[in-house]
Amino acid sequence: MKFAVIVFPGSNCDADLLWAIRDVMGAEADYVRYDETSLEGYDGVLIPGGFSYGDYLRSGAIARFSAIMDEVIRFAEEGKPVFGTCNGFQVLTEAGLLPGVLRRNDSLRFICKSAALKVNNQSMFTSEYDENEVIELPVAHGEGNYFCDEETLQELIDNNQIVFTYEGENINGSVANIAGITNKAGNVLGMMPHPERAVEALLGSEDGKRFFVSLLKNFGKVTA
C-alpha cells in the first residue's frame, strides 16, 4: 500500500505519521500538500495532528476547504482507508466524513499526557487488539471534547462505530467517553489520541503499532 500523509499549514505531527507508516511499518508513503488536487497512485490517506491554519475559526474548519479535501472525500466514498488523528479527527468532522464535532476540553486547558483507552470493537483499524482491551496512547489537544446529539449517539452505538473510549478518566468531557469513531462503512476513522506516537519501545509504548498492523492487514498487506 502507498499512503498520502496530508500536510496543512500548521500541521506538526506529519513527520510522526510518516515515520510510523513508512519507517516502522514498511509501507510506502509521501507527504501531500494541502494545495494538491490529486491523490492518484495512493491507496490510503493519513491526516495528522497539529494546528491546521492556526486553528482559526474552529479546529479543522479552514483545512476542510483545502484543495486536497475533495480528493480525500472521494477516497472515503470509494471505501479506501482514511485516518485522522487529533487535528485530523477535527478535519474529518468538519468535512462531514464523520458525525459530531470537537469542542474545547471541559477543563478549558490543553491536555498532554498518556491516556487509557478501551478498544470497543473489532473494526478494520483494530482487528489486532482484543475486544475490550485497555491500551495506553498519548494525547495532546485543547479541543478534544467530542459532542453529538442523542440521536447521533444512538446511531453510533447501534452501528458499532465507537471504536475507542477513554477508560477510567474522561480526560476532556467527551460524550459517552468517546475517543475515536468510524463512519458507517468502517473505512474512515478519527481519534484524538496519537497511535503514531506509540509504535516503538523507545517512545514508552508500542500500543499504537497494532493499529497500523490492523490497517495494513485489512486494507492491504504488510510490506515489512
C-alpha positions in Angstrom: 0.0 0.0 0.0 1.0 3.6 -0.6 -0.2 6.3 1.8 -0.6 10.0 1.4 0.2 12.0 4.6 -1.7 15.2 4.1 0.2 18.4 5.2 -1.7 21.6 6.0 -0.2 24.9 7.1 0.3 24.3 10.8 0.4 20.5 10.8 3.1 19.4 13.2 2.6 15.6 13.5 3.0 14.8 9.9 6.6 13.5 10.5 5.3 11.2 13.2 2.7 9.7 10.9 5.2 9.3 8.1 7.7 7.6 10.4 5.1 5.2 11.8 3.7 4.0 8.5 6.9 4.1 6.4 9.9 3.5 8.6 8.3 1.3 11.3 5.6 -0.5 9.2 7.5 -0.6 5.9 4.7 0.8 3.7 5.3 3.4 1.0 4.3 6.9 2.0 4.7 10.5 0.9 3.8 13.9 2.1 1.0 15.5 0.1 0.4 19.2 0.4 -2.9 20.8 1.1 -3.0 22.6 -2.2 -2.6 19.5 -4.4 -5.6 18.3 -6.3 -4.8 14.6 -7.0 -4.2 11.5 -4.9 -3.6 9.3 -8.0 -1.4 6.4 -7.1 -2.2 6.3 -3.4 -4.2 3.6 -1.6 -4.8 5.4 1.7 -4.9 8.8 3.4 -3.5 9.8 6.8 -4.3 13.2 8.3 -2.0 14.3 11.1 -2.4 16.3 14.2 -1.3 19.9 14.7 -2.9 23.3 14.3 -4.1 23.5 10.7 -4.4 27.1 9.6 -3.6 28.1 13.2 -7.0 26.6 14.4 -8.7 29.9 13.5 -12.5 29.8 13.5 -12.8 26.2 14.7 -10.1 23.5 14.6 -10.1 22.0 11.1 -12.7 24.3 9.8 -10.4 26.1 7.3 -8.5 22.9 6.4 -11.7 21.3 5.4 -11.8 23.7 2.3 -8.3 23.0 1.2 -8.0 21.8 -2.4 -6.9 18.3 -1.4 -10.0 17.6 0.6 -12.1 16.9 -2.5 -9.8 14.0 -3.2 -9.9 12.9 0.5 -13.7 12.8 0.3 -13.6 10.9 -2.9 -11.3 8.3 -1.3 -13.7 7.9 1.6 -16.7 7.5 -0.7 -14.8 4.8 -2.7 -14.2 2.8 0.5 -10.5 3.4 0.8 -8.9 3.9 4.2 -8.9 7.4 5.6 -7.4 8.0 9.1 -7.3 11.3 11.1 -5.6 11.7 14.4 -6.2 14.8 16.7 -6.5 17.7 14.3 -7.1 15.2 11.6 -10.1 14.0 13.5 -11.3 17.6 13.7 -10.8 18.0 9.9 -12.8 14.8 9.2 -15.8 16.0 11.3 -15.7 19.4 9.6 -15.7 17.8 6.2 -18.7 15.7 7.1 -16.9 12.4 6.8 -17.6 11.7 10.5 -20.5 12.8 12.6 -20.3 15.2 15.5 -17.9 18.0 16.5 -14.9 18.5 18.7 -15.2 21.2 21.3 -12.9 22.8 23.9 -11.9 20.4 26.6 -14.2 20.8 29.6 -11.2 21.9 31.7 -10.5 24.7 29.1 -6.9 23.6 29.3 -4.6 21.9 26.8 -4.1 18.2 27.8 -0.8 16.5 27.1 -0.3 13.1 28.7 -0.8 9.3 28.3 -4.4 8.2 28.3 -6.0 4.8 28.9 -8.3 3.7 26.1 -10.7 0.8 25.7 -10.9 -0.9 22.3 -14.6 -1.4 22.0 -14.9 -3.5 18.8 -13.0 -5.3 16.1 -13.0 -2.7 13.3 -10.8 -2.7 10.2 -8.4 -0.5 12.2 -8.4 -2.5 15.4 -8.5 -6.2 14.5 -5.1 -6.8 16.1 -6.4 -5.8 19.5 -8.6 -7.9 21.8 -12.2 -6.6 22.2 -12.4 -4.5 25.4 -8.6 -4.5 25.7 -7.3 -1.4 27.5 -4.3 0.3 25.9 -2.3 3.5 26.5 -1.8 6.2 23.9 -0.5 9.8 24.1 -3.0 12.7 23.8 -2.1 16.3 23.1 -5.1 18.6 22.4 -7.1 21.6 23.5 -10.3 20.8 21.6 -10.8 17.0 22.0 -14.2 17.1 23.7 -16.3 15.0 21.3 -20.0 16.1 21.1 -23.0 14.9 19.2 -26.8 14.9 19.8 -28.6 12.0 21.3 -29.9 10.6 18.0 -26.4 10.6 16.5 -25.0 8.9 19.6 -27.6 6.2 19.4 -26.7 5.6 15.8 -23.0 5.4 16.7 -23.9 2.8 19.3 -26.3 0.8 17.1 -23.8 0.7 14.2 -20.7 -0.2 16.4 -19.0 3.0 15.3 -17.5 3.9 18.7 -14.1 2.3 18.4 -12.2 3.9 21.3 -13.4 5.2 24.6 -11.5 6.8 27.5 -11.1 4.3 30.3 -11.2 5.4 33.9 -10.9 9.2 33.4 -12.9 11.1 30.8 -10.0 13.5 30.2 -11.8 16.1 28.1 -15.5 15.7 28.8 -16.4 13.8 25.6 -20.0 12.4 25.2 -20.0 8.8 26.3 -16.2 8.9 26.9 -15.7 8.8 23.1 -12.1 8.9 21.9 -12.5 7.6 18.4 -15.2 6.7 15.9 -15.6 5.3 12.4 -18.1 6.2 9.6 -20.9 3.6 8.9 -18.8 1.9 6.2 -15.9 1.4 8.6 -13.2 2.8 6.3 -12.9 6.3 7.9 -11.6 6.6 11.4 -10.9 9.7 13.5 -9.5 9.7 17.0 -8.0 12.2 19.4 -5.1 10.1 20.8 -2.0 9.5 18.8 -1.2 5.9 17.9 1.7 7.0 15.7 3.5 8.2 18.9 3.4 4.8 20.4 4.9 2.4 17.8 8.3 1.8 19.4 9.5 0.8 22.9 11.9 3.8 22.8 8.8 6.1 22.8 7.5 4.4 26.0 4.8 2.3 24.4 4.1 0.1 21.4 0.4 0.0 21.9 -0.2 2.0 18.7 1.7 -0.4 16.5 -1.1 -2.9 16.3 -3.4 -0.1 15.0 -1.2 0.2 11.9 -0.8 -3.5 11.6 -4.6 -3.8 11.5 -4.8 -1.0 8.9 -2.3 -2.7 6.6 -3.7 -6.2 7.0 -7.3 -5.3 6.4 -6.9 -2.8 3.7 -3.8 -4.2 2.0 -0.8 -6.0 3.3 2.3 -5.5 5.5 5.3 -4.9 3.3 7.9 -5.1 6.0 
